[in-house]
């Protein structure tokens, strides 16, 4: 056999469909194994050894990189490498990459006689909320059967976490200590408890525009750097992104925001919101909807410039009164009033006072950005039950350039009387102070960061719900940093974090 003959086993799903049809016409029994196979180990070989006994031809499909949902840094081994490693095994007849989220589509395409999963999936196959349930249903619908292999008890995730691409010692220590108090089921149950929350979300609508360019050269006329324009992408940013994050965890979400009467982008905005969001938009006459445009050089994915299209003047008296009247009619209906204040004119001092006086539970974050730095801080609010700011924003609010996060958190607590104060610390994670003076530090779980835009908003969105539910502070920090870590793996707010994504990341870390 030639050295690279094993690569002939690697086929596209479409090529494999033709091959399988021909083999089935010869009365061959087709067996399909499907999985991530991010770290090939003896347990996988044991599964293949059992699978091949169920038929004549063994086909293995691997999940494409884009659909790997076990958190940042996964897969460790890219799809081409995983495919070649399996193809090199003599026991395997064919290998393919599945460009689908589940095995359902591949089952319907190839129509195998037997579909093989590990015995650990047996119980999940009866749970209608799982992927394996849908796969079992699909194989039965085409007249095939499900087979559960009893492989050796080896699990790839802890091996990858600890040896192949290990997390720092502080992360492993944190997870070990967390596991002494909570099981994975405990944490999943806590997240699921957010489902019955009624949330009112308030903040500015922002559209994030990314212009992707390629650097050409310095112009001989003027000496400026010239870029070749490639494409633009638009994302629902600002409070739109937060609303969508929240809508994935609870069923009732009300949005209060504003858009411009000029260049409103109304169709894009309405089309970007989740179906369970009930929006109210104040239309500001003679204003445009805020667009923040970033120029991104694609070679190293580095941002070159950022341009704001906006008018950040405050609401008129009439507009302010309309918002307050609407809030007055509805605010008591909600468990959580979620405020992400970008300081672009929509949330006025009178609206702030109304929210502080009338909210059942008020969660606030005030973002420092290029348009408001030094004018817009968390201490503009007279009270809040939960606040979430980054270290720089805390220093700015207190005019304190050098104090440690714990000192700033205690000062903020004296002013705002919050139950929980969460100060995010970038690559150093986050620190939470509770109303008993206890602190809880949580490390970062990100490995491969694509874009930090929106990560803090995602973290705040989910931790605010955890806070109003009274989850323990160490769980609030853990869940928040997981969501923030997931958000950094997407460009802009392109990826809306779902419970399924969060749970997969938890399983990966706590394995």
C-alpha positions as CSV (number, residue, x, y, z in Angstrom):
1,X,0.0,0.0,0.0
2,X,1.2,3.4,-0.8
3,X,2.2,5.7,2.1
4,X,-0.8,8.0,1.7
5,X,-3.4,5.5,0.5
6,X,-5.4,6.0,3.8
7,X,-6.3,9.5,2.5
8,X,-8.4,7.7,-0.2
9,X,-10.9,6.8,2.6
10,X,-11.7,10.5,3.1
11,X,-14.8,11.5,1.2
12,X,-17.2,14.4,1.2
13,X,-20.7,13.6,2.4
14,X,-22.0,13.8,-1.2
15,X,-19.3,11.4,-2.5
16,X,-20.0,9.1,0.4
17,X,-23.7,9.0,-0.4
18,X,-23.0,7.6,-3.9
19,X,-20.6,5.0,-2.4
20,X,-23.0,3.9,0.3
21,X,-25.9,3.5,-2.2
22,X,-23.7,1.2,-4.3
23,X,-22.6,-0.8,-1.3
24,X,-26.2,-1.2,-0.1
25,X,-27.2,-2.5,-3.5
26,X,-24.7,-5.3,-2.9
27,X,-26.6,-6.0,0.4
28,X,-23.8,-4.6,2.5
29,X,-24.8,-3.3,6.0
30,X,-23.5,0.2,6.7
31,X,-22.5,1.3,10.2
32,X,-22.1,5.0,11.0
33,X,-20.2,6.4,14.0
34,X,-20.4,10.1,14.6
35,X,-18.6,12.4,17.0
36,X,-16.0,15.1,17.7
37,X,-13.0,12.8,18.1
38,X,-10.9,15.8,19.2
39,X,-8.4,13.5,21.0
40,X,-8.3,10.0,19.5
41,X,-7.8,7.5,22.3
42,X,-8.2,3.8,23.1
43,X,-11.9,4.3,24.0
44,X,-12.6,5.4,20.5
45,X,-10.9,2.3,19.0
46,X,-12.9,0.1,21.4
47,X,-16.1,1.7,20.1
48,X,-15.0,1.2,16.4
49,X,-14.2,-2.5,17.3
50,X,-17.7,-3.0,18.5
51,X,-19.3,-1.0,15.7
52,X,-17.6,-3.0,12.9
53,X,-19.2,-6.1,14.3
54,X,-22.7,-4.6,13.6
55,X,-22.2,-4.6,9.8
56,X,-20.0,-4.9,6.8
57,X,-18.8,-1.3,6.3
58,X,-17.7,1.2,9.0
59,X,-18.1,4.9,8.2
60,X,-16.9,7.5,10.7
61,X,-18.1,11.1,10.5
62,X,-16.5,13.9,12.5
63,X,-18.0,17.2,13.5
64,X,-16.7,20.1,11.5
65,X,-14.6,22.7,13.5
66,X,-17.3,25.4,13.0
67,X,-19.9,23.3,14.9
68,X,-17.7,22.3,17.9
69,X,-19.5,23.8,20.9
70,X,-17.4,22.7,23.9
71,X,-16.1,26.2,24.5
72,X,-13.2,28.5,23.6
73,X,-10.1,26.6,22.4
74,X,-12.0,23.6,21.0
75,X,-11.3,21.8,18.9
76,X,-7.7,21.4,19.9
77,X,-7.1,19.3,16.8
78,X,-8.6,20.8,13.5
79,X,-10.9,18.8,11.3
80,X,-8.4,17.8,8.7
81,X,-6.0,16.4,11.3
82,X,-8.8,14.5,13.1
83,X,-10.0,13.1,9.7
84,X,-6.6,11.8,8.7
85,X,-5.9,10.2,12.1
86,X,-9.2,8.2,11.9
87,X,-8.6,7.4,8.2
88,X,-5.2,5.9,9.1
89,X,-6.9,3.3,11.2
90,X,-7.3,0.0,9.3
91,X,-10.6,-0.8,11.0
92,X,-12.3,2.2,9.4
93,X,-13.5,2.0,5.8
94,X,-14.5,5.7,5.2
95,X,-14.3,9.0,6.9
96,X,-16.2,12.3,6.3
97,X,-16.5,15.7,7.8
98,X,-20.1,16.5,8.9
99,X,-21.0,20.2,8.2
100,X,-24.1,20.0,10.4
101,X,-24.8,20.8,14.0
102,X,-26.1,17.2,14.7
103,X,-25.8,13.8,13.1
104,X,-29.4,14.0,11.9
105,X,-28.7,15.5,8.5
106,X,-25.9,12.9,7.8
107,X,-28.2,10.0,8.9
108,X,-30.8,11.2,6.4
109,X,-28.2,11.7,3.7
110,X,-26.3,8.4,4.0
111,X,-29.2,6.2,5.4
112,X,-26.9,3.8,7.4
113,X,-28.3,0.6,8.7
114,X,-26.8,1.1,12.2
115,X,-26.0,4.3,14.0
116,X,-23.5,4.0,16.9
117,X,-23.1,6.1,20.0
118,X,-21.3,5.5,23.3
119,X,-23.2,3.9,26.2
120,X,-23.0,7.2,28.1
121,X,-25.5,8.6,25.6
122,X,-28.1,5.9,26.3
123,X,-30.0,7.9,28.9
124,X,-29.9,11.1,26.8
125,X,-31.4,9.3,23.9
126,X,-34.7,9.4,25.8
127,X,-34.5,13.1,26.5
128,X,-36.3,15.1,23.8
129,X,-34.1,18.2,24.4
130,X,-30.9,16.4,23.4
131,X,-29.2,16.0,20.0
132,X,-28.9,12.2,20.5
133,X,-32.7,12.0,20.9
134,X,-33.1,13.6,17.5
135,X,-30.5,11.3,16.0
136,X,-32.2,8.2,17.4
137,X,-35.5,9.4,15.9
138,X,-33.8,10.0,12.5
139,X,-32.2,6.5,12.3
140,X,-35.5,4.8,13.3
141,X,-37.4,6.9,10.7
142,X,-35.2,5.5,7.9
143,X,-35.6,2.0,9.1
144,X,-32.2,1.7,10.8
145,X,-31.3,1.0,14.4
146,X,-29.4,2.6,17.2
147,X,-26.5,0.7,18.9
148,X,-24.8,1.8,22.1
149,X,-21.2,0.7,22.4
150,X,-19.7,-0.1,25.8
151,X,-16.3,1.4,25.3
152,X,-13.5,1.8,27.9
153,X,-14.2,4.6,30.4
154,X,-11.8,7.2,28.9
155,X,-12.9,10.7,28.3
156,X,-11.1,13.1,26.0
157,X,-12.1,16.4,27.6
158,X,-10.2,16.1,30.9
159,X,-7.1,14.8,29.0
160,X,-7.3,17.9,26.7
161,X,-7.9,20.3,29.6
162,X,-5.0,18.9,31.7
163,X,-2.4,17.7,29.3
164,X,-2.8,18.5,25.6
165,X,-3.9,22.2,25.9
166,X,-4.0,22.8,29.7
167,X,-5.7,25.6,31.4
168,X,-3.6,27.7,33.8
169,X,-3.2,26.3,37.4
170,X,-5.6,29.0,38.7
171,X,-8.4,27.8,36.4
172,X,-7.9,24.1,37.4
173,X,-7.8,25.0,41.1
174,X,-10.9,27.1,40.7
175,X,-12.8,24.3,39.0
176,X,-11.6,21.7,41.5
177,X,-12.9,23.9,44.4
178,X,-16.2,24.6,42.6
179,X,-16.7,20.9,42.0
180,X,-16.5,20.3,45.8
181,X,-19.6,22.4,46.3
182,X,-21.7,22.0,43.1
183,X,-22.3,19.3,40.6
184,X,-22.8,20.0,36.9
185,X,-26.5,19.2,37.4
186,X,-26.7,21.7,40.3
187,X,-25.4,24.5,38.0
188,X,-27.5,23.5,35.0
189,X,-30.6,23.5,37.3
190,X,-29.6,27.0,38.6
191,X,-29.4,28.3,35.0
192,X,-32.7,26.7,34.1
193,X,-34.3,28.5,37.0
194,X,-33.9,31.8,35.2
195,X,-36.6,30.7,32.7
196,X,-39.5,32.2,34.6
197,X,-38.0,35.7,35.1
198,X,-39.8,38.7,33.6
199,X,-37.2,41.2,32.4
200,X,-37.5,44.8,31.3
201,X,-34.4,45.9,29.3
202,X,-33.5,49.5,28.8
203,X,-30.7,51.1,26.8
204,X,-29.5,52.5,23.5
205,X,-29.8,50.7,20.2
206,X,-26.5,50.5,18.5
207,X,-25.6,48.8,15.1
208,X,-22.1,47.5,14.9
209,X,-20.7,47.8,11.4
210,X,-17.4,46.0,10.5
211,X,-15.6,47.0,7.3
212,X,-13.1,44.4,6.4
213,X,-10.1,45.6,4.5
214,X,-6.7,44.4,3.2
215,X,-3.6,46.7,3.5
216,X,-2.1,47.6,0.2
217,X,0.7,50.1,0.6
218,X,1.6,53.7,1.5
219,X,0.2,56.1,-1.1
220,X,2.9,58.1,-2.9
221,X,0.5,61.1,-2.7
222,X,0.3,62.2,0.9
223,X,2.0,59.2,2.6
224,X,-1.2,57.7,3.9
225,X,-1.8,54.0,4.3
226,X,-4.1,52.6,1.6
227,X,-6.5,49.7,2.2
228,X,-8.5,47.6,-0.2
229,X,-12.2,47.3,0.8
230,X,-13.4,43.7,1.0
231,X,-16.8,43.6,2.6
232,X,-19.0,44.9,5.4
233,X,-21.0,43.1,8.0
234,X,-23.7,44.5,10.4
235,X,-24.5,43.2,13.8
236,X,-27.2,44.1,16.4
237,X,-25.2,45.8,19.1
238,X,-25.8,47.8,22.2
239,X,-29.0,46.9,24.0
240,X,-30.2,44.8,21.1
241,X,-27.4,42.3,21.7
242,X,-28.2,42.2,25.5
243,X,-31.9,41.7,24.8
244,X,-31.1,38.7,22.6
245,X,-28.7,37.2,25.2
246,X,-31.4,37.5,27.9
247,X,-34.1,36.1,25.6
248,X,-32.2,32.8,25.4
249,X,-32.5,32.3,29.2
250,X,-36.0,33.5,30.0
251,X,-39.3,33.6,28.2
252,X,-40.6,37.1,28.8
253,X,-38.5,40.1,27.7
254,X,-39.6,43.7,27.2
255,X,-37.3,46.2,25.5
256,X,-37.3,50.0,25.9
257,X,-35.0,51.7,23.5
258,X,-34.8,54.4,20.8
259,X,-34.0,54.7,17.1
260,X,-33.5,57.6,14.8
261,X,-36.1,59.2,12.6
262,X,-33.4,59.5,10.0
263,X,-31.5,56.4,8.8
264,X,-33.5,54.4,11.3
265,X,-32.4,50.9,10.1
266,X,-35.8,49.8,11.4
267,X,-36.1,46.7,9.3
268,X,-32.7,45.4,10.3
269,X,-33.4,46.2,14.0
270,X,-36.8,44.4,14.1
271,X,-35.4,41.5,12.1
272,X,-32.5,41.1,14.6
273,X,-34.6,40.6,17.7
274,X,-35.6,37.2,19.1
275,X,-39.2,36.2,18.7
276,X,-40.0,36.4,22.5
277,X,-38.9,40.0,22.7
278,X,-41.6,42.7,23.0
279,X,-40.0,46.0,21.9
280,X,-40.9,49.7,22.4
281,X,-38.8,52.1,20.4
282,X,-38.9,55.9,20.9
283,X,-38.3,57.5,17.5
284,X,-36.1,60.6,17.9
285,X,-37.0,63.0,15.1
286,X,-34.1,64.4,13.1
287,X,-31.7,62.0,14.8
288,X,-30.1,58.9,13.2
289,X,-29.9,55.4,14.7
290,X,-26.4,55.0,16.3
291,X,-23.9,53.1,14.1
292,X,-20.4,52.3,15.3
293,X,-18.2,51.4,12.3
294,X,-14.9,49.6,12.8
295,X,-12.3,49.2,10.1
296,X,-10.7,45.8,10.4
297,X,-7.5,44.7,8.7
298,X,-8.0,41.0,7.8
299,X,-4.4,39.8,7.8
300,X,-4.1,39.8,11.6
301,X,-7.7,40.7,12.4
302,X,-6.7,44.1,13.9
303,X,-9.0,47.1,14.2
304,X,-7.6,50.2,12.5
305,X,-10.2,52.9,13.2
306,X,-13.6,53.3,14.7
307,X,-16.2,55.9,13.6
308,X,-19.4,56.8,15.5
309,X,-22.4,57.9,13.5
310,X,-24.7,59.5,16.1
311,X,-26.2,62.6,17.8
312,X,-25.9,62.0,21.6
313,X,-28.0,64.9,22.7
314,X,-30.5,64.1,25.5
315,X,-34.2,63.5,25.0
316,X,-36.5,66.5,24.8
317,X,-38.8,67.1,27.7
318,X,-41.7,65.6,25.8
319,X,-39.7,62.5,24.8
320,X,-38.5,62.0,28.4
321,X,-42.1,62.3,29.7
322,X,-43.3,59.7,27.2
323,X,-40.6,57.2,28.3
324,X,-41.3,57.8,32.0
325,X,-45.1,57.4,31.5
326,X,-44.6,54.1,29.7
327,X,-42.3,52.9,32.4
328,X,-44.7,53.9,35.1
329,X,-47.4,51.8,33.5
330,X,-45.3,48.7,33.2
331,X,-42.3,48.7,35.7
332,X,-44.1,46.8,38.5
333,X,-44.8,43.8,36.2
334,X,-41.1,42.8,36.0
335,X,-38.8,41.0,38.3
336,X,-35.6,42.6,36.9
337,X,-35.0,46.0,35.4
338,X,-31.9,45.6,33.3
339,X,-30.1,48.9,32.4
340,X,-27.1,49.1,30.1
341,X,-26.4,52.8,29.9
342,X,-24.0,53.8,27.0
343,X,-24.3,57.5,27.8
344,X,-25.6,58.4,24.4
345,X,-28.6,60.5,25.6
346,X,-31.5,58.1,25.9
347,X,-31.3,57.6,29.7
348,X,-31.7,61.0,31.3
349,X,-31.2,62.0,34.9
350,X,-35.0,62.0,35.5
351,X,-35.3,58.5,34.0
352,X,-32.4,57.3,36.2
353,X,-34.2,58.7,39.3
354,X,-37.5,57.0,38.3
355,X,-35.7,53.7,37.8
356,X,-33.9,53.9,41.1
357,X,-37.1,54.8,43.0
358,X,-39.4,52.2,41.4
359,X,-37.5,49.1,40.3
360,X,-38.1,45.9,42.2
361,X,-34.6,44.8,41.4
362,X,-32.3,47.1,39.5
363,X,-29.2,45.9,37.6
364,X,-27.0,48.6,36.0
365,X,-23.9,48.8,34.0
366,X,-22.6,52.1,32.6
367,X,-20.1,51.8,29.7
368,X,-17.2,54.1,29.3
369,X,-16.6,54.8,25.6
370,X,-14.9,57.4,23.4
371,X,-18.1,59.6,23.4
372,X,-18.7,59.8,27.1
373,X,-15.4,59.1,29.0
374,X,-15.4,61.2,32.2
375,X,-19.0,62.4,31.8
376,X,-20.9,59.1,32.4
377,X,-20.2,56.9,35.4
378,X,-22.0,54.4,37.6
379,X,-22.3,56.9,40.5
380,X,-24.9,58.8,38.3
381,X,-27.3,56.2,39.7
382,X,-28.4,56.8,43.4
383,X,-28.9,53.1,44.0
384,X,-28.8,49.7,42.3
385,X,-29.2,46.1,43.5
386,X,-26.5,44.7,41.1
387,X,-23.8,46.6,39.3
388,X,-21.3,45.4,36.8
389,X,-18.4,47.6,35.6
390,X,-14.9,47.0,34.4
391,X,-11.9,48.1,36.5
392,X,-11.3,51.3,34.5
393,X,-15.0,52.3,34.8
394,X,-14.8,51.8,38.5
395,X,-11.7,54.0,38.8
396,X,-13.3,56.6,36.6
397,X,-16.5,56.7,38.7
398,X,-14.5,57.3,41.9
399,X,-11.8,59.5,40.5
400,X,-9.4,56.9,42.0
401,X,-6.6,56.0,39.6
402,X,-4.5,53.5,41.7
403,X,-6.7,51.6,44.2
404,X,-7.1,47.9,44.0
405,X,-10.5,46.5,42.7
406,X,-11.6,45.5,46.2
407,X,-11.1,49.0,47.6
408,X,-13.1,50.4,44.7
409,X,-15.9,47.9,45.1
410,X,-16.3,48.7,48.8
411,X,-16.5,52.5,48.0
412,X,-19.1,51.8,45.3
413,X,-21.1,49.7,47.8
414,X,-21.1,52.5,50.3
415,X,-22.6,54.8,47.6
416,X,-25.0,52.5,45.8
417,X,-25.9,49.9,48.6
418,X,-25.8,47.1,46.0
419,X,-26.3,43.4,47.0
420,X,-23.6,42.4,44.5
421,X,-20.8,44.4,42.8
422,X,-19.0,42.7,39.9
423,X,-15.8,44.3,38.7
424,X,-14.4,42.7,35.5
425,X,-10.7,42.6,35.2
426,X,-9.9,41.7,31.6
427,X,-7.4,38.8,31.4
428,X,-7.4,38.6,35.2
429,X,-11.1,37.5,35.3
430,X,-13.6,39.2,37.7
431,X,-14.1,40.0,41.3
432,X,-17.5,40.0,43.1
433,X,-18.2,41.7,46.4
434,X,-21.4,40.8,48.2
435,X,-23.4,42.8,50.8
436,X,-21.7,40.9,53.6
437,X,-18.2,42.0,52.5
438,X,-17.2,38.7,51.1
439,X,-15.2,38.6,47.8
440,X,-15.3,36.0,45.1
441,X,-12.6,35.9,42.4
442,X,-13.2,34.0,39.1
443,X,-10.5,33.4,36.4
444,X,-10.9,33.8,32.7
445,X,-11.9,30.7,30.7
446,X,-11.1,32.1,27.2
447,X,-8.2,30.6,25.2
448,X,-8.5,31.8,21.6
449,X,-9.9,35.3,21.6
450,X,-11.4,36.6,18.3
451,X,-13.0,39.8,19.4
452,X,-13.7,41.3,22.8
453,X,-16.5,43.6,21.6
454,X,-19.7,42.6,23.3
455,X,-18.1,40.2,25.8
456,X,-18.8,42.4,28.8
457,X,-22.4,43.0,27.6
458,X,-23.0,39.2,27.4
459,X,-21.5,38.7,30.8
460,X,-23.6,41.4,32.4
461,X,-26.8,40.1,30.7
462,X,-26.6,36.7,32.2
463,X,-25.1,37.6,35.6
464,X,-27.9,40.2,36.2
465,X,-30.5,37.4,35.9
466,X,-28.4,35.2,38.2
467,X,-28.2,38.0,40.7
468,X,-32.0,38.6,40.9
469,X,-32.5,34.9,41.3
470,X,-30.2,35.0,44.3
471,X,-27.6,32.5,43.0
472,X,-24.5,32.3,45.1
473,X,-21.8,34.8,44.1
474,X,-19.3,32.2,43.1
475,X,-21.8,30.7,40.7
476,X,-22.6,34.2,39.4
477,X,-19.0,34.8,38.6
478,X,-18.5,31.3,37.1
479,X,-21.5,31.5,34.8
480,X,-20.7,35.1,33.8
481,X,-17.1,34.4,32.9
482,X,-18.2,31.3,30.8
483,X,-20.6,33.5,28.8
484,X,-18.0,36.2,28.4
485,X,-15.5,33.7,27.3
486,X,-17.9,32.3,24.7
487,X,-18.7,35.8,23.4
488,X,-15.0,36.5,22.7
489,X,-15.0,33.6,20.1
490,X,-17.2,35.6,17.7
491,X,-16.8,38.7,15.6
492,X,-18.8,41.5,17.2
493,X,-22.1,40.2,18.5
494,X,-22.4,37.7,15.7
495,X,-22.8,34.8,18.1
496,X,-25.8,34.9,20.5
497,X,-24.9,32.7,23.5
498,X,-27.6,30.0,24.1
499,X,-28.1,27.7,27.1
500,X,-27.0,24.8,25.0
501,X,-23.7,26.5,24.2
502,X,-23.2,27.4,27.9
503,X,-24.0,23.9,29.1
504,X,-21.6,22.3,26.6
505,X,-18.8,24.6,27.8
506,X,-19.6,23.7,31.4
507,X,-19.4,20.0,30.6
508,X,-16.1,20.5,28.9
509,X,-14.6,22.4,31.8
510,X,-16.0,20.3,34.6
511,X,-15.2,16.9,33.0
